[in-house]
């Protein structure tokens, strides 16, 4: 099986998703949660403009990241 990791596909998809949200929804922020030990996801989202809000999702014990539109 071919691995596409590191090819920029995730970043391209994320940019397209953000554009879609901007085009079709009246929101000023995108919020997501990441498990505390998923360092790769944290680096990925921060590289693409998300920031750690410093908040924790108490139900799932995950860190909340946000992207201001």
N, C-alpha and C positions, 0 to 999 in steps of 0.2 A: 504494500500500500504506500502511495506517495504521501509524504508529509509536506504540508503547505505552511507549517509554522515558521514564522520569521520572514514571510514573503510580503507582509503588509496588507494581507487580505482583511484581517480583523480591524485594522485602523480604517481601511476604506469602507468597510461595512458600517463601522461606528459613525463615520462622517456622514454617510448616506442616511443613517437612521436619525441623526441629529437634524439634518436638513429636512427630512420628512416630518419630524415633530414640529419644527419651525413653520413649515408650510401648512400644516393641517390642524395644529392645536394652539390655543392661546395660553401658553404657559411661559413662565420666566425662569424655570429651573427644572433640571432632570436630576432625579435622586435614585441612587441604587445602593445596595448593601453588598459587602464582600466579607467572606469569612476571614477571621483574624489572621489565619496562617497562610492565606493565599497571596503571597508576596508578588508573584507574577501578575496577578490581576490588578493589584494596587499600583504597580509600576506602569502597567498598560494604561489604565484609566488616567493616572496622573500625567502621563506623557501626552494624553489627548485632551487635557484641559480640565479634568475633574479634580476636585480638591477634597481632602479629608475634612469633614465637618466637625470632627471631634465627638460626634454623637454615636451611640450604640443602639442598635435595634434590640431591645430587651427580649423580645419573643424568640429571636433566633441567635442572639449573642453575636451579631455581625456589625462591622463598622460601616457607617453611613458616609457615602461620597456624593458630592453634588457637582453639577455643571450649570453655571449661570448663563442664561441665554440673553 
